[in-house]
Amino acid sequence: MAEQLTAQFLDHLHRARNYSPNTIAAYRRVLATVHEPATASQEDIEGWWLDRDHLSPATRRQELAAMRSFYRWAIKWDHRADDPTRRLDGPKMGHRLPRPMGREDLHRLLSATSGEMRRAVCLGAYGGLRVAEAAALDWADVDIEARRIVVRAGKGDKDRAVGLSPLLLDALLPVTGGNVVRGGGRPYSANALQQKVNATIRAAGVVGTFHKLRSRFATVALASTGNLLAVSRALGHSSPATTAIYAATSDSDLDLIAEAVAR
């Protein structure tokens, strides 16, 4: 029964929450660290939390979030009456600035790529798409005349539109129909595309990941427009507060301050 409940929860994440396979796999690993989480007592979970103390703050925070998500779901659907994580406090984490891919590294990467990988890289760097969104993009959702890409069923199962610059369009052409990255072939899974792009980045002698491409899009977009809300919509963030972390690395006022104090 306990294993069945865990399976139901993971199925809920897939069907109702549209979580990626990687995220669901991570939740499964966390739940597997507790003996029968469906029936675990508050003391059991608090003991589990103490046993996770050797992990990094980021990992512990993610594990606690996964466990809490499971118990919220169990309470909502009357599988449990209590939340055994209610007395647990997540570890405090310092504020870290994002590390987007720099212009020189991006140009080095683009000069070393072609075909599928070049299209994928450009969708991240010039379109701000997540890797799962880039993997699933179909030519039917690329409006060349209106210069828009419609991202279907992005994070949170939401559609959104992003701009299609001449530079990005040139990288995606020719129009083949079907999947954009594969040139009409069968789409990669998000995990497969991420692994291939990350391997391509390493092979080009660049330090980074697909997510660093999206971080570059966010940072440059904020630096150029100063429009937090518009950039947040383009990225598909649920809140501008999520986008605001990129403002710290693109704030032109910092340059003004640096120039002023150097006089």
N, C-alpha and C positions, 0 to 999 in steps of 0.2 A: 504493500500500500504506500509506504514512504517513497519508494523508487518511482511508483506510478505518479505520485503527486509532483515530484521533481520533473518528470517527463512532461506533465501537463503544463507546468510553469514555463519550461523552455519552449514548448509548442506555442504558448501564449505570446512569448517574446517574438517568435517568428511570425505568427499569423496576425496578431492584433497590434503589436508594437513595431513591426517591420525592422527588427534588429538584424544586423548583419550576421552571417555565419560565424565570423571571428568573435564577435561580442557574445553570441550565444555559447560558443565553445569556452570562452573565458568564464562565463557564469557557471557553466557545468563543472569546470575545474574547481571553482570556489566552493560550490555546494558539496563536491566530493570530499572536501577536507573536513567535513562534519559528519559524524556517524548519525545517519537518519535525521537530517535537518527538519523534516516535517514534524517529528515528534520530540525534538530536542527541547530540553527545559531551559529556563533562563540561566541557571547555573552552568549547564552544558555550553551554551553559547558564550557566556562570559569567560569560561575556561578556555574555549577555543580562541577567543580574542587575545588572551594572555599568551597563548602558545604562538601567536603570529607576531609577537613583539620583535622578533629578529629581522623581520622584513623591512624594506624601506617604507618611509611614510606614504609615498605615492601608491605603492602596492597595497598597503594596509587600507588606505582610503578607498581604493577601488574594490577590495574584497568586502569591506563593510557595506559599501553601497550596493553590491550585488546581493549580499545577505539580507539587507533591509528591503530590497525590492522583492525578494522572494516572500518575506513575511507580510509585507503589505498586500501582496497578491493573495496569500493564503487567508488573511483576515477578510479581505473583500469578498472572497468566494466561500466564506464560512468553513474553511478547512481548519482554522485556528481561531481562538478567541483573544490571543495575546501576541505581543511582539517581544520576543526574548532579547532583541537588540536595543530595547528602549533606553537602557541605562549606559550604553556604550558611547563614548565620545571619540570622534574621529581624530586622527593626529593632525596637528597644525602644520601647515606647509607654507614656506616662504613664497614670496611673489617672484616669479621668474618671467623674464621677457622672452618672447618667441625668437627663434633664430631662423629667419627666412633665408632662402638661397639667394646669394648675391648675383649681381648682373654678370660679372665676369664668369662665375661658375655656371650660370645658366647658358651663356653663350658657348662656353666650352662644351657643355653637355649637348646642346643643339647641334654643334658642329660635328659631334661624334655619333649622332643618331639619324635614322631615316625611317620611313614607312610607319609601321604600327607604333613603335616606341616614340617616334617624333610626334605623332598625333596625340598620344597619351600625355606626353610631357607638356605639350602646348595647351591641352585642355586643363591641366592643373595650373600652369604658370600664367596663361593668358585668359582663361575662363573661370578660374577659381573653383573648378569642380572637385568634389571628393573622388577618391579612386573608384568607389562603387558606381558613382554617377558617370564617370568617364567610361568605365567598362560597359555600361548598359546603354550609352547614348546611341540613338538610331537617327539615320538621316531624315526620317519623317519629322523629327523634332528640331531640325535645323532650318530656320527660315532665312534663306540667303537674301531675299528682297528686303525684309524688315530688319535684317542684321540682328537676329535674336536666336538664342538657343533656349529651348524649353526643357528644363530638367524635370523628368517625370519621377514621381514617387521618391523624392530625395529623403534625407533624414527626417523622421517624424511623418513619413508618408505624405509629404507636401510637394506640390509642383511649384516651380519658380522659373522666371525668365532671367537670362543673363545676356549681356551684350556680346555681339560677334564682331570683333574688330577685323579690318582687312588682313592684319598679320596672322590672326588665328585662322581666318577662313582660308588663307593661302596655304597654311600648314595642313589643313584638313582635306583640301581638294586632292583628287577629283571626286565628284559625287558618285558614289558607287551604289547607293541604296543599301538598306540593311544597316548593320552595325558600323559605326564610324571608325572606331579604332582598328577593327579587323578588316576594314575595306570591304565590307559586305559579308564577311565570314561569320562563323559562330562566335558569339561574344565570349570573352574571358570572364571568369568569375572575378569578383573584387580581389580575392586573395591571390589568385594567379597573376592578375595584372600588377598588383602591388609588388609581388616578388620579382616579376620581370623588369619593371621600371626601376626598382631599387638596385637590382643587379646591373642594369644599364648605367645607372648613375655611378656606381662603384667602378665599373669598367672604364668610364670616362675620366677617372681620377678625381671625382668630385665627392665631397662629403655631404651627404644629405639623403632624404627620402622623398617619396611622392608628396607627403604632407608639407615638406619644406617649399614645394612649388606653390601650393595653395597659400601658404603663409606669405610668400613673396607677393602673390596677387593681392592679398589683404593689405599688406604694408604699403605697397606702391599705390593702391587705389585710395587708401586713406590719406597718404601724403599728397596725392594729386588733387583730390576733391575736398577733403576735410568734411565730407558728408557721411557721418557715422551711420545714420539710418539707411541710406541708400546702399552702402557697402555691406551692411548687415543683411539686407534683403538679397543682394547679389550672392552672398556666401551661403544663404539659407540658414542663418543662425536664428534660433528661437528668441533671442534677446540681444539688443545692441550691447549689453554689458559684456557678452562673450566677444564681440568684435572689438570692444574698447581696449583689449590687451594689446592689439596691434597698433593702437594710436601712440603708445609709449615709444615705439621704435620709428615712428614716422612724424613726430611732432616738430613742425618747422620752428616753433617757438624756442626749442632747444638750441637751434642754430643761431637764432637772434641773441639768445643769452650768451652763447659762447663767443660771438663776435663782440658783444657789448663789453664783456669783462676783459677782453684782450686789447681793448683800446688804451 
